[in-house]
Every structure is written in structure tokens, then in C-alpha cells.
Amino acid sequence: MEFLNVLVAAIAAYACGAVWYMTLAKPWMAAAGIEVGEDGQPKNRADPVPYIVSILCLIIVAGMMRHVFALSAIDTVGKGLMSGLGIGLFLATPWIATNYTFADRPKSLILIDGGYATIGCTVMGIVLTLF
């Protein structure tokens, strides 16, 4: 049952990421320096590797969050929401900001990717405490 919980949390975060990046596609592609074709779509759009790596990484994150939640007695939706928000906002996003700052990436990329890390972890935290 716990693996199913982790899988559902990862899929929920993946779905949020799809909406997030579809909404912010143009500013994200510009900030990330993604090459686009004549149709305005990323040239690597058909490459399945980023999508596969993304879902595998989300499963890993959800699995670790479930483990931390179990050890910390985070067992209500409210606690899951706050803990997921905290993980995204105070662990994942600062790490992204550190890497992007040293790489001299645009601040807008930090906000876009950090925003998704925060929202994705929050969604995971909620889902992990639903069942």
C-alpha cells in the first residue's frame, strides 16, 4: 500500500508540473535557453528521456518524503501540506537557487523551477497523508 501511495504522490506532482510548465512554457524556455524549432516548440520535445527521468526522480522524492513523514509522525493532511511546503520552499528551492546562481542562470529560472519544486512537494505532502 505504501508504494501505491508514493506512486500516486509522484504522479500528482508530475501532473502539477505539466500544468505549471505548460502555463510558463515561454518564459521558462527563454530563461533556460531551450532551443526551439520554427513551430516555437522545444527541439527536444519528442525525446522521452527527460520525462522518464522526471517521473523516476519524483518517485524517489515521494519515497523519501514518505519515509520522513513516517518517522516524524506526519499523518494528517494539514501536517502533510505544511511539511511538503517546507521541504519545497526551504530545502529544494534554496538548493536550486544555489546551483543556478553559481551557473549564472537567470533569476526568473530560479523562480519558475523553485516554484514548481515548492508546489510539487506540497502536493506530494498532501497526497502522502491522504491514505
C-alpha positions in Angstrom: 0.0 0.0 0.0 2.8 2.4 0.8 4.3 2.0 -2.7 1.0 2.9 -4.2 0.8 6.0 -2.0 4.3 7.0 -3.2 3.4 6.4 -6.8 0.2 8.4 -6.6 2.1 11.3 -4.9 4.7 11.2 -7.7 2.1 11.2 -10.4 0.2 14.1 -8.8 3.4 16.1 -8.6 4.1 15.2 -12.2 0.7 16.4 -13.3 1.2 19.7 -11.4 4.5 20.1 -13.2 2.8 19.6 -16.5 0.3 22.3 -15.8 3.0 24.6 -14.3 5.4 24.3 -17.2 2.6 24.5 -19.9 1.5 27.7 -18.2 5.0 29.1 -18.0 6.4 27.5 -21.1 7.6 30.6 -23.0 9.3 32.4 -20.0 10.8 29.0 -18.9 12.2 28.2 -22.3 13.6 31.7 -22.6 15.2 31.6 -19.2 16.5 28.1 -19.6 17.9 28.8 -23.1 15.9 25.9 -24.6 16.3 25.7 -28.4 13.0 25.9 -30.2 12.0 25.0 -33.7 10.1 27.0 -36.2 6.9 26.0 -34.6 8.0 27.6 -31.3 8.2 24.2 -29.6 11.3 22.8 -27.9 13.5 20.9 -30.4 13.9 18.0 -27.9 10.1 17.8 -27.3 9.9 14.2 -28.6 12.8 13.0 -26.5 11.3 10.7 -23.8 14.4 10.8 -21.6 13.5 14.0 -19.6 10.0 12.7 -19.0 11.2 9.3 -17.8 13.9 10.9 -15.6 11.4 13.3 -14.2 8.9 10.6 -13.1 11.7 8.4 -11.6 13.1 11.3 -9.6 9.6 12.2 -8.4 9.1 8.6 -7.2 12.4 8.9 -5.3 11.4 12.2 -3.7 8.0 10.9 -2.8 9.5 7.8 -1.3 11.9 9.7 0.8 9.2 12.1 1.9 7.0 9.2 2.9 9.9 7.8 5.0 10.5 11.1 6.7 6.8 11.6 7.3 6.5 8.1 8.9 9.5 8.8 11.2 8.1 12.3 12.1 4.5 11.2 12.7 3.3 13.5 9.9 -0.1 11.8 9.4 -2.7 14.4 8.7 -3.4 16.4 5.5 -2.6 19.7 7.3 0.8 18.4 8.5 1.5 16.9 5.1 0.7 20.2 3.4 2.9 22.2 5.7 5.7 19.7 5.6 5.6 19.4 1.9 5.6 23.2 1.5 8.5 23.4 3.9 10.5 20.8 2.0 9.9 22.5 -1.3 10.4 26.1 -0.1 13.2 25.7 2.4 15.1 22.7 1.1 14.6 22.1 -2.6 14.3 25.8 -3.8 17.4 27.1 -1.9 19.4 24.2 -3.5 18.1 25.1 -6.9 18.9 28.8 -6.2 22.5 27.9 -5.2 23.1 25.9 -8.3 21.6 28.4 -10.7 23.3 31.3 -9.1 26.7 29.7 -9.5 25.8 28.8 -13.1 24.8 32.4 -13.7 21.3 31.4 -14.7 18.5 34.0 -14.9 16.7 34.7 -11.6 13.4 34.0 -13.4 14.5 30.4 -13.9 15.1 30.2 -10.1 11.5 31.4 -9.5 9.9 29.1 -12.1 11.8 26.0 -11.1 11.8 26.8 -7.4 8.1 27.5 -7.6 7.5 24.0 -9.1 9.7 22.4 -6.5 7.6 24.1 -3.8 4.2 23.3 -5.3 5.3 19.7 -6.3 6.5 18.9 -2.8 3.3 20.5 -1.3 1.1 18.3 -3.5 3.2 15.2 -2.6 2.9 16.0 1.1 -0.9 16.3 0.8 -1.2 13.0 -1.2 1.1 11.1 1.1 -1.2 11.9 4.0 -4.5 11.2 2.3 -4.3 7.4 2.6 
